[in-house]
């Protein structure tokens, strides 16, 4: 892989001289980086123009150091499509040497992870099962593991994905208390997994990464980390940087004028104070996304008055158990369990989950199948969308008591699924209570007494509850500097683009969980993180055993992938005109948060590594892609614990 620089022969790079024996009128001496792989050739037999082929390492070092004076032009061709040496090229004098290691030898690498939520914990386990000869450290900014389930503890906080789907496939929990688990129970589960798997030794809590810069020469990430207990910064490095910060993690206040003018209590649901007492208070609840739908019915019984400020109507689903029993494929297994009116499992059901592994497995797989079956609803012009939409309108109208004003304010006209669909039986009932008033007029500003509306009316309140969600632009929270500069500068006001959601062009050896266009709205993130972790680990193992110093998706591959996403999304409800975090909070615009297909589609896509989509820098001076073949032996035949005749077991199985 080379960068061909077209230039006059007087081009000089201020480094060690490298000698060439060039034929004819070609210049025989050029000053080039001594660690470069380079070729030199004529561009025109009648001119004195030459092309100098530099390895990408040398090119980027030279460019970053601004050591390319004079008039010249450069074009970069990386990856498998790069210009190969042509007949007549003069190779460097450095001889090719056999690497005295067997095929399959794994070089030592250092891996740094960001975030110890579900994705970070699963990644620790996946690396342990599949890699050797590596160091791993995971930096977590919070005081404990658990990610969003450590941070979100507002009243009524729970997962809107069924409990038996919202767990690791390799760590089933038999005693979930409810069909939809509360936040503290999910956090306890993650802590238990972390402790029982012995993961805490790989995690540093209260440590936050403040910057990461790609070092092309060494093929590493230079990282700065802040110890949040001491306030001191220190440096670390990584051969591979794994970003598990998540999308619903960086909470934000509402975009309202004079945010700090209010003199009462202002609370964001992602930072709920343990000592907050809402009893007999007049409260404003801003937002009717998933969080607002959950928190409002918990506050309603004790509050004196609630003003519920709604900017956009949202679809509220009937209880899923009821729907699945009637129309789903899990009706039989759901009829075999017992729950109370609040969907808490009976003790007999929990005991059956524990004592009958076959029944438990059928139940888990039945629920997972139903979770996977939601995608057809989201196809805007399909019959499933039309049928489901009619049923949800019917349900919401009934739950709102047919109140014409409430129905007009709360039942959307946009397609079902344009915003995240959330079950909210208690929410709709709470809106009909006499101490709840739904406000659809826009907010102008905060004032000392409360909220001034655009109409001029002031809502005088004791507390403002902001269920206003998270910053979902995918813009990194710290400077992330790759080959093309800081990603923050590109994504802050631009469209974030990634390769299959987990890698970014120009960011070598960097991988993300649930990056742009991941299936975050398709179901459980636990099983998603398992598939992404296997994919990432496979790429790291390839680099570790095949002499690859740096790997990143090509810009062409990312552009092609984005082109497919852009063409596909208009057929889904996600792209319809409604304000949604799927579109970074915009009414219109590209869908940046979701995968263009079903969950199974995403899993299937990640099962095969497309090597042709990637650019490679090898760890040998000749940039020979086959140097990893080594000394003629394979590690498989030298491992005393291995099976050197493995090929006899399943000869035809791929």
N, C-alpha and C positions, 0 to 999 in steps of 0.2 A: 504494500500500500504506500503510495507516494503522492507528494504534491509536486506538480510540474510547474516551475517558475520560468516563464518566457522572459528573457532579458538580454541586454547587450552583455558582451563578455566582461565588461568592466564591473559587473555586479560583485560586490564583496560583502561577506558577512564576517563581522569581527570575531573570529574564533580561531581555533587551531587550523593550520593549513592541511589540506588533503590533496595528495598528488594523483594526477590522472595521466595516462599515456594516451592522448587523444590523437586521432589521425588527421591528416590534412591541415586545414586552416583552423581547427578547433583549438581553443586555448588549453594549454596543458596543465595549468595550475589555477586552482580556485581555493579561496579560503572558505571552508565549510565547517560546521560543527563536527568535531572529531567522532562523536557517537552516532553520526547520521548514516543511514543507508542511502546511497546516492548513485545516480547515473547521469551521464551527460551525453547529449546528442544534438546533431544539427537539426534546424527546422527548415532550412532552405539552402540548397546547394550553391546558390549564387550570392548568398549573404553571409555575414559573419555572425548571425543570430544563433544562439544556442539555447537548449532547455536543460535545466538542472533539476534532477529528481531528488527531492528531499523526503525523508521519512516525516510522518505527521508530527512526531515529537520535535524534530529539529525545526520544522516550519513554524509551529506554534510558539516555541521558545523565541525564535528570531522575531516573530511578529509582535509578541508581547513585550519584548525588550526594545522594540522600535529600532531595530538595527538593520533596516533594509532601505538605505538611502538611494536617491537617484530616481530616474524615470524608469519604471518597469511596471508590468502588469502581472497579476497572479491569478490563477484559477485553481480551485481545490477540488480534487476528485478522490473521495475516500471510499473505503470498503472494497467489496469484491469487484465493483465496477471500475476501480482505479486503473489508470493507465499502467499496463505492464511493460517491463523492459522489452524493447524492440530489437530485431536483428541489427547489429552494428553498435548497440549500446556498449559502453565501456564499463564493466562492473568494477566495484571498489576492490582494493587489494586485499582487504580482510578475508582470509580463507574461511570457508564453511567448516565448522567443527561438529562432530557428533556429540550430542549430549549424553554423557555417561550415566544414564538413568533408564530404567525400564519404562515402557509404555504404561501410562496410568499413574505415574508418580505424581503426588500432589504437593505443590510448593506451599510453603507456609504463608498464610494470609491473615490479615487483621480485619475484622468486620465490626462496624459500629452501627448500632440500631438507635432509632429515635422513637421513643414512646413505648411504654409497657402496658398498653391496653390488650385487647384480645388478639390483635394482629401481632404485636410484639412478643407476647407469650408463646403463641403458636410457632412463631419463627424460631425461637430458641429451641424448641423441641425438634422442628424439622431439620435444622442445621445439625443437631446432635445425631439424628438418625442417619444422615446422609453424607456428612463431611468428616474429614480428619485433618489434622495438622493446621488448626486455625485458632485464633483468639477471638473472643466476642465480648463486647461491652454494650449494654443498652442504657442510654441516658433517658431518665424520666423526670419531667419537671415537677410533678406532684410528689406529695409525701408518701404515697403508696401506689401500688399498681392498680389497674382497673380502668384507666382512661376515662371515657365519658361516664362510666358507672361509678367512678370515684367522685366526679365533679357534680353530676346532676342528682340532687336529693330533694327536689321540691315535693310538696304533698301530691300524691297521686302518680308520682313518676314510676313508670313501668315500661316494659318493652311492648311494642305493638306487633311483634312477631311471636308466635306460640313458643312457649318455654322449651318444648322438646325438639324444636328446630333451632332454637337460639342457644346452642351448646356445641362444644367440640365433639366431632364424631368419635374421637378417640377417648373422650372422658364423659360418658353419659351420666346424667344425674337422675336418679330414680325418685327423688322425694321433692320435686318442685311443688311448691304450695298451691300455685295458681296456674291456670291455662296461659295467662300472660304474666310473667314474673315481675315482681316489684324490683326497683333499682337496688335496694340493699341486699336482696337475695342474689342478684346477678353479681354484684361486687364481691359478696362472700364466696361465691362459686369461683370467681377468678383468683381470689386470694388463696383459696384452698388448692386450686390447681397449681399455682405458683409455688406454694409451700411443699406440696406432696411430690412435685416433680423436681424439687431442689433448684429452682431457677433464680432465687434471690441473689446468689453469688455472682450472677452475670448482669445484675441490674444495679445502677446507681440512681437512687431517688433524689429529688431536690437538686437535680443537675439539668441545666438547660443549654442546648446548643445555640450559640449566638451567631456563628458564621461557618460556612464551609466553602472552600475554594479548591478547585481541581488543579493539581500540580502535574503538568504534562510530562515534565522530564522524569519524575520519579514514578508516575502512574499511581498517585495516591491522592486522597482528599486531605487537605490541611484543614483542621477543625479547631474552632475555639469554643470552649465550654465554660459556663459559669456555675460555680457552686452557690446555690441559692441560700445556703445556710451562712456562708462566710462572705458572700459577695465577690469572691475572688475569681478571676478568669485564669484558665490554663489552656494549653494546646494539646491536641491529640491528633492522630492520623488514622486513616482507614484505607485499605485496599478496596473495600466495598462499603458503600453508605446506604443503609436501608431505612427508608422514611415511613414510619408507622404512626405519624401524628394524627391522621384521620381528618375527615372533612367537617364533622359536627363536633368541633372541639374549641374553636376560637370564637367565643360568644361576643355579641355586639349589642350596644344600646340602640334604641330607636333613633332614626334620623329625624330629630325634632329640634327646633330652635330653642335656645335657652335651656339646655338639658339640665344644667345645674341650678336653675332658679328655684326649683321645688324645695320647700322647707320641711316637708314630711319625710316619710320613709320610702325610699326607692329601692326595689329589689329586682335583680335579674334572676330568672329561674335557674340558670346554670350556676349561680352563687347564692343559693338560698341560705340565709342565716338560721342557725338552729334555734335561736331565741326569739324569732319573729312570731308574734301572736296576732292573728287577724281578727280575733273575736271582737264583735261589736264595732268594728271599724268600717268606714266608708272607703271602698277600694276601687281603683281602676285597674282592670286587667287588659293589657294591650296585646293583641295577637290571638289568632284562632288557628294556628298550626297545630301540630301534634301536641306540643307542650301546653298551649292554651286550652286545648280540648281536655287535657288530663287535669290541669290544676284548678280550673274554674269550679267544677262540681265539688271539689274538696273544700274550697273556700266558702261556697254559697251558704251552707247551713249555719255557719257561725258568724258570717259577716252581717253588718247592719244594712249595707247597700253595696252592690257591685255594678259599676259601669263597665260593660264589656265593649271595648273599642275594636271594631272589625273593619278592616280596609277592603278585604276581598272575600266573597263567599267561599265556602269550602265543602267538599263532599265528606259527609260523616256516614260511616258504614254501619249496617246492623250487626249484631253479634255474629261473629264468623262461625261459631259452633252451630248456631241455628241454620245458617245458610248452607254449611257443608253437610249437615245432616239431611237436608232436603235435596240439594243439587250436587253435592260433591261426591268424590270417590271414597271418602273416609267415613261414610255414614255408619257402616257396620261397626267399625272399631270405636267410633265415638259413642255409639249406643251401648257399648260395653263398659263405660266408665261412669262414675258418679261425681257430680259437682253440685255445689249450692248455687243460689241465685247470683252470687258474686263471682262465680266460676272458680271457686276454691275446690281443689280435689278432696274427696272424702278420704278418711284414713284407710278404708278398705281398698280404695283404688290405689293409693300409694303402696300399700302392702302388696297388692297384686303386681304392680310394676317391679317391686323388689324380688318377689318370689317366682315370677313367671317370665323368664328372659325371652321366650318366644313371643308371648303376648306383648311385652314391652317393645320388642323389635318391630312387630307389626304396627304397633301404635305410632312409633317414631317415624317409620317409613310412610305410613298413611298420611300423617300430618305434613311431612316433607313434600309428598306428592301434591298435596293441596296448595302449599306455598308456591311450588313451581308452576302451578296451573293458572296463575293470575295474568300471565302475559297476554293471552288473547283478548282480555278485557280492554287492553290499552291500544289496540288497533282501531283507529278512529272510525273507519267505515265498515267495520266488521259487525256481524250479527250479535256477537257476544257483548260488545260495547252497548249496543242499542237496548238489548234485553236487560243488562245489569243496570244501566242508567235509569231506565223506567222503574225498576224495582227500588233503587235507592231513593229516587224522588218520592215514590209512594211511602217508603219508610220514614223519611225525614218529615214529610207533610203530616203523617200520623203522629209522630213523636212531638211535633211542635203544635199539636192540637188544632191544626188547620188554620192557625193564626196567619192572616194574609200578610201582615207587615213583617213578621218574623220569617215567613217562607220566602218573601221577596228579598229580604236582606241576607239570608243564609243559604238558600239553595242555588247553586251555580247554574249558569247557562252554558259554560264551557264544558268540554268532554270530561267524562269520568276518568280521573287519574292524571289530569293536567297538573294538579298539586298532589302531594302525598295523601293517599287515602288512609283515614284513621278511624277505627271503631270508637264510638263515643255515645253509648246509650245514656249514661248519666249526664253527659254534657247537654244533650238536647233537652232532657227533662229539666235540668237546672235553669235553662234559658226561659222556661215558662213560669218560673217562680216569681212572686211579687217583688222580691228584693233584688232582682236582676233586670238591668236595662241595657239593651243592645244599642250601641251608638255607631252609626255608619258614616257620620259626618267626619271630615278629615280634621286632624290635629294641626293647629297653627304653631303653638309653642307651649312650653311649660311655664307656669307662673308660680309664685310662692304658695298660693292656695291649692294648686292642682294643675289642670290642663285647660288651656283656652282652645276652643274649637274654631274652625274657619268661619263659622257663623257668628263668632263673637261670644258665644256662651262659654262660661267657665264652669268646669266640673270641679267642685270643691271636694277634695278627698284627703284622707289621712295617710294613705299609702298607694303607691303606684307599682304594680307588678308587671314587669316587662317580659313577656313570653315572645321575645322578638328574634329568637333564633341565633344563627351563627354566620360568620363571614365565610362565604362559600365560593370565593373567586378562584380558589386553588393557589393563590399567590403565596409563596413561601413566607413564613414568619421571620425568617432571618436571611441575610444575604447568601444566596446559593449561586456561586460563580463558576460557570463551566467554560467551555471553549469559546462560546459566543458572548460571554459577559454574564451579568447578573440576571437570573431568571425573574426576579422581582420586577425589573424594568420592563421585561417583555409581557408579563402576565398581569401586571397591575391594571392596565387599561386594555389589554389585548385579549385574545381568545386562547385559553390554555389548551395545548395540544400534546398528547402523549401517545406512546405506542402501546396498544392493548392495555391502557390505563396505568401501566406499571413502569415504564421507562420513557426517557425524554431525549430527543436528539440534542447532541452537544453536551450531555451530562454523562460522561463515561463512568461505568461502575456504580451507577446510582439507580436505585429501584424504589418504587413507592407502592404502598398498599392503598387501594381505593383512591387512585389519582383521577385525573380527568377522564370522564366517560367510563367509569367503573359501574358495575351493577348494584350501586348502593341502595337503590329503591326496590330491588327485586326480591328481597327476603333476608335471611339471616346472614350477618357479616361473618359469623364464625366459620361456616363452611366455605364462604368466599375466601376468607383469609387462608384457609388450608390449601386451596387450589393455587392461589397466588404465591404462597410460600414455597410450594413444590416447584412451581415454574421458576421462581427466582433462584432457588437452591440449585436447580439443574443448570442454570446459566453460570452460576458461580463455580460449580464443579467443573464445567466445561473449561472455564478460564484457568482454573487451578491445575488441571491435568493436561491441558493442551497448549501450554506456553503462551497464553493470551494475557498481555499486560493490561489492556484496556479494551472495553467493549461498549458500544452504544448503538442505538438504532439509527439508521440513516435518515436524513431529513426527507428523502424521497419516500421512504416507507411510511413515515409519520404523516406526510402530506396525503399519500394515497389512502391511508386509514381514515384520516379526517374527511377526505372527500366522500368515502363510503358513508361515514356517520352523517354528514350533512345531507346526503341524498336520501338516507333511510328515515331520519327522524320525522319528516313531515307526515308520514303515515301513522304516527303515534299520537296519543293524547298529550304526551309531554311537550310537544312543540306547539300546541294550540295557544292562543292568546290568553294567558292568565299570569299573574305574578307568582313566581315560584322559585325556590332555591335550586330547582333543577336547571334553571336558566340564570343562575347567579342573582336572583331577586328581580329579574326583569320580566316585563309583560311579554315582550317579543324578544327574539334573539336566539342564538344557537343553544341547543341543549348540551351543557358541558358536564353534567353530573352523572349521566346514565349511559349504560351500555346499549348499543343498537341491536337488541335481541333479548332473548329469554335468559334465565339463569343457566339452563342447560346449554344453550348456545355459547355462553361465556366459558363454561367449564370445558366444553368440547374444543373451543378455540385455543385454550391454553395447554391442551394435551400434547401439542406438537410444537417444537422449537423451529422457527423458520430462520435458519442461518443466513439465508440470502438477504434478509432485511437488516443485517447488522454490519457495522464497521469494526475492524479489528486492528489493534496494534500489538505486535508480538514482542516477547521479552528477549529476543536475540537480535544482534546488530544487523544481520542480513535480512531480517524480517521474513524468514523462511517459515511458512505456515506448518511445515512438517517436521520441524526440529523436535517436537514433542515425541516423535516416534522413537527417539533415543537409541539405545544400544542393541536393539534387536530382540530383547526379551520383553515379556508382559508381566506386569505386577500380578496378574491373575495366576500365573504359573509359579510365582515365587512366594506367594503368601501361604505360609504353613497352615493357616486356618481356612483357606479358601478351597474351592472345588475346581480343579483344573479341567474337569470334564463336564462343566455345566451345560454345554451345548447339546448333550445327549438327553436332557430332561424334557425340554419342550421344543423340539427342532423346528416346528412349523409355526409356532406362536410368535406374533409380532409384539 
